[in-house]
Amino acid sequence: MNGLTTVNIELSSKCNKFCWCCGRREIDRSHPEIAMNYGYMDFGLVESIAKQLPSDIVTQFHWNGEPLLYPKFGKAIDLFKRQIRCIDTNGKLLVEKADQIINKLDTLTVSIIENDPEGEEQYQIVRKFLSLKGNIKPLMIYRLLGDVNKPDRWKELPGIVATRVFHSALGSFNYQKTPTKPEIGICLDLLNHIAIDRFGNVSPCVRFDPLHLGRIGDLNKSSLKDIWNSSKRKEWIKHHLAGRRNLAPLCNYCDFWGVPTGY
């Protein structure tokens, strides 16, 4: 599995927050015929993934849902002690599940969005969690999405502030600011990343994909190694190398190149 640096595992596609900017909420409202089937990853599948992953790669336990909702969250991350363990969370359950997080995860990112009516509550929960965590891991990252209210107060907390620009709720296009492109002209996600949804479907990235255009394999039918080296993924890389990323179905309407752009 040469080149693989990062994998996202969707422990939960359920979420306990109703963000105005969420593509899933837009799908639920406008396209109920393709609304996502929300739920949790089977624990047996989590165990299978853990056995197949290389050591020392970044393993993020989220995709489209809130990872801390997973009923066996602590047991799940204990399976990945050979990897770098990370999550991105809305923060609601940080205090409640602190014992499953502190000194277990390596990094923890809290997503903070502009015009969030729950913004003050989120900030206070994070501060309480920090008082419980003290100086031990995880490293804290505060991901500020858009024009966040009172951004400076996040800079005063221990950890790293990462700013991000908004894009369309329905996909990685119509960015507020032109996304950064790598000098090699190939999407970095395609070269080093995979994402696994709660059913075991594998994609090369975590771009919002309600029509499932980005699926390159199914872990219920193939090994992760075989999917990583599949003809479909290799074909997409060839399209990028030829300057024709539009020939890859998901990449065709995506403006992201695997390089996050700051606000």
C-alpha positions in Angstrom: 0.0 0.0 0.0 2.8 2.4 -1.0 1.8 6.0 -0.8 -1.1 5.7 1.6 -0.8 8.2 4.4 -4.3 8.9 5.6 -7.5 6.9 5.9 -11.0 8.1 7.1 -13.2 5.6 8.8 -16.9 6.6 9.1 -17.7 5.1 12.5 -21.0 7.0 12.5 -22.9 8.7 9.7 -25.4 10.0 12.4 -24.9 13.6 13.7 -26.3 15.4 16.7 -25.9 18.9 15.2 -27.9 20.6 12.5 -25.4 22.9 10.8 -26.9 25.3 8.3 -23.9 24.7 6.0 -24.2 20.9 6.0 -24.7 19.2 2.6 -26.5 16.3 4.2 -29.1 18.6 5.6 -29.5 20.1 2.2 -30.0 16.7 0.7 -32.6 15.8 3.3 -34.5 19.0 2.5 -34.3 19.1 -1.3 -33.6 15.6 -2.5 -35.3 13.1 -0.1 -35.1 10.4 -2.8 -31.3 10.2 -2.2 -31.3 11.0 1.5 -28.5 9.1 3.2 -29.1 6.1 5.4 -27.7 7.2 8.7 -26.3 4.7 11.2 -23.1 3.1 12.6 -20.4 1.0 11.2 -20.6 -2.7 12.2 -17.9 -3.4 14.8 -16.7 -6.4 12.9 -15.9 -4.2 9.9 -14.0 -1.9 12.2 -11.9 -4.9 13.4 -11.3 -6.0 9.8 -10.1 -2.5 8.8 -7.7 -2.3 11.8 -6.1 -5.6 10.7 -5.5 -4.4 7.2 -4.1 -0.9 7.8 -0.3 -0.2 7.7 1.3 1.1 10.9 2.0 4.8 11.5 -0.5 6.3 9.0 -3.1 8.9 10.0 -6.4 7.3 10.9 -9.3 9.6 11.2 -12.5 8.2 12.7 -15.0 10.4 10.9 -16.4 11.3 7.5 -20.0 12.6 7.2 -21.1 12.0 10.8 -20.2 12.7 14.4 -17.7 10.1 15.5 -18.3 10.5 19.3 -21.9 9.2 18.7 -20.4 5.7 18.0 -21.6 3.4 20.9 -18.2 1.6 21.0 -16.0 4.6 20.3 -13.4 3.8 22.9 -13.2 0.1 22.0 -12.9 1.1 18.3 -10.0 3.4 18.7 -8.2 0.9 20.9 -7.9 -1.3 17.8 -5.7 1.2 16.1 -2.8 1.7 18.5 -0.3 1.2 15.6 -1.7 4.3 13.8 -1.9 8.0 14.4 -5.5 8.4 15.8 -7.5 11.5 15.1 -11.1 12.8 14.9 -13.0 15.9 13.7 -15.9 16.6 16.0 -18.5 19.3 16.7 -17.5 19.0 20.4 -20.9 18.3 21.9 -19.8 15.0 23.6 -16.3 15.9 24.5 -16.9 16.1 28.2 -19.2 13.1 28.3 -16.7 10.8 26.5 -13.5 12.4 27.9 -12.4 9.1 29.3 -12.5 7.5 25.8 -10.5 10.4 24.3 -7.9 11.7 26.7 -4.5 10.0 26.3 -5.9 7.8 23.6 -6.4 10.0 20.5 -3.3 11.8 19.1 -5.1 14.8 17.7 -8.6 16.1 18.1 -10.1 18.8 15.7 -13.1 20.8 16.7 -15.1 22.3 13.8 -16.3 25.8 14.5 -18.6 27.4 11.9 -19.7 31.0 11.3 -23.1 32.1 12.4 -23.5 29.1 14.7 -26.3 29.7 17.3 -24.6 27.1 19.5 -21.2 28.8 19.2 -21.0 30.0 22.8 -22.1 26.6 24.2 -19.4 24.9 22.0 -16.7 27.2 23.3 -17.6 26.5 27.0 -17.7 22.7 26.4 -14.2 22.8 24.8 -12.8 24.8 27.8 -14.3 22.3 30.2 -12.7 19.5 28.2 -9.4 21.2 28.2 -9.5 21.5 32.0 -10.1 17.7 32.2 -7.4 16.9 29.6 -4.6 19.1 31.1 -1.3 18.8 29.3 -1.6 15.2 27.9 -2.8 14.2 24.5 -4.7 14.7 22.2 -3.2 17.8 20.5 -6.1 20.2 20.0 -6.9 21.8 16.6 -9.6 24.4 16.2 -10.9 24.4 12.6 -12.5 27.8 12.0 -14.9 27.6 9.0 -15.6 30.9 7.4 -16.0 34.2 9.3 -16.3 32.8 12.8 -17.5 35.0 15.6 -14.8 36.0 18.1 -12.0 34.0 16.4 -9.3 35.4 18.7 -10.6 33.5 21.7 -9.8 30.2 20.0 -6.2 31.4 19.5 -5.9 31.9 23.2 -6.6 28.2 23.9 -3.8 25.5 23.9 -3.5 24.0 20.4 -3.6 25.0 16.8 -6.0 27.2 14.9 -6.7 26.1 11.3 -8.9 28.4 9.2 -10.9 27.1 6.2 -13.0 28.7 3.5 -16.6 27.6 2.8 -17.8 25.9 -0.4 -21.2 24.7 -1.7 -23.1 22.6 0.7 -23.6 20.0 -2.1 -19.9 19.5 -2.9 -16.4 20.9 -3.1 -17.1 23.7 -5.6 -18.1 27.4 -5.5 -15.4 28.1 -2.9 -15.4 31.6 -1.3 -11.7 31.7 -2.3 -10.0 29.8 -5.2 -8.6 26.5 -3.8 -4.8 26.0 -3.7 -3.5 23.7 -6.4 -0.3 21.5 -6.0 2.6 22.2 -8.3 2.5 18.6 -9.6 -1.0 19.0 -11.0 -2.5 15.9 -9.4 -4.9 15.9 -6.5 -3.0 14.9 -3.4 -5.9 13.0 -2.0 -6.0 10.7 -4.9 -2.3 9.9 -4.3 -2.3 9.3 -0.6 -5.8 9.0 0.8 -8.8 6.7 1.1 -12.1 7.0 2.9 -14.4 4.2 4.1 -18.1 4.8 4.7 -20.0 2.9 7.4 -21.1 0.2 4.9 -17.5 -0.5 3.8 -17.6 1.4 0.5 -14.2 2.9 -0.3 -13.5 6.3 -2.0 -10.3 8.1 -2.6 -11.3 11.2 -0.6 -13.9 12.6 1.8 -15.6 14.9 -0.7 -19.3 15.1 -0.3 -20.7 12.4 -2.6 -24.4 11.7 -2.3 -24.6 10.1 -5.7 -21.7 7.7 -4.9 -19.7 8.8 -7.9 -16.4 8.3 -6.1 -16.7 4.7 -5.0 -13.6 2.6 -6.1 -14.3 -0.6 -4.1 -16.2 -2.4 -1.4 -14.5 -3.9 1.6 -17.1 -6.5 1.9 -16.0 -8.0 -1.4 -12.3 -7.0 -1.7 -9.3 -6.4 0.6 -8.1 -2.8 1.2 -4.8 -3.6 -0.5 -6.6 -4.7 -3.6 -8.8 -1.7 -3.7 -5.8 0.6 -3.2 -4.2 -1.0 -6.2 -7.3 -1.3 -8.2 -7.6 -0.5 -11.9 -10.2 2.1 -11.2 -8.0 4.1 -8.9 -5.0 3.8 -11.3 -7.2 5.0 -14.2 -8.2 8.1 -12.2 -4.6 8.9 -11.5 -3.8 8.6 -15.3 -6.6 11.1 -16.0 -5.1 13.5 -13.6 -1.6 13.0 -15.1 -3.1 13.8 -18.5 -4.7 17.0 -17.2 -8.1 15.4 -17.7 -9.4 15.1 -14.1 -12.9 15.8 -15.5 -12.9 12.2 -16.8 -13.0 10.9 -13.2 -16.7 11.0 -12.2 -16.3 12.6 -8.8 -13.4 14.8 -9.7 -15.4 16.2 -12.6 -17.4 18.6 -10.4 -14.8 19.0 -7.6 -12.5 22.0 -7.3 -10.5 20.6 -4.4 -6.9 19.4 -5.0 -6.0 17.9 -1.7 -4.6 21.1 -0.3 -6.7 22.9 2.3 -7.1 26.6 1.8 -7.2 29.0 4.7 -9.8 31.7 5.2 
